[in-house]
Amino acid sequence: MIELLIVLALVSLIVGIMFPSISSGVDSLRLQQAADGIAGFINSGLNRAERKQVVVELTVDRAANELWLRSTETGFVQTLEMPEGVRIINVLPQIPDETATSRHFDMYPGGAPTRAGVVIENRKGARRIVRVDPVTGVPQVERPEQGNK
């Protein structure tokens, strides 16, 4: 019985030591998943505008922690919610003294790429920036240096 208690104590100790690193890994995975999801979401809006030859509006709402795509087509609305522990902290390009919680960007067929960008952060303070490359029009995920949080 004493041996069983010692084994349980050792297992509990190992789990207690490993838990922070496991939870940190899960937070990093959620952040990367959210960044990849935003890049794919924006790309789908750009593709829809080009393929259907319609204007597509991208809305980034910091308060709701969501992104929306809408178009002139009847009934077309798509929503992307951030996973638990990931929040939208900024929308690029920054506007001085911005008080609005949502921003709108239009994607035109055959037009210049939108200059939209989204900065997201997890509970640990790690950040990712998803922005549309102004030359290629392809959304890219950037990993800012930790010193520039």
Secondary structure, DSSP 8 states (H G I E B T S, - for coil): -HHHHHHHHHHHHHHHHHHHHHHHHHHHHHHHHHHHHHHHHHHHHHHHHHHHT--EEEEEETTTTEEEEEESSTT-EEEEE--TTEEEEEEES--TT---SEEEEEE-TTS-----EEEEEETTS-EEEEEE-TTT--EEEE---GGG-
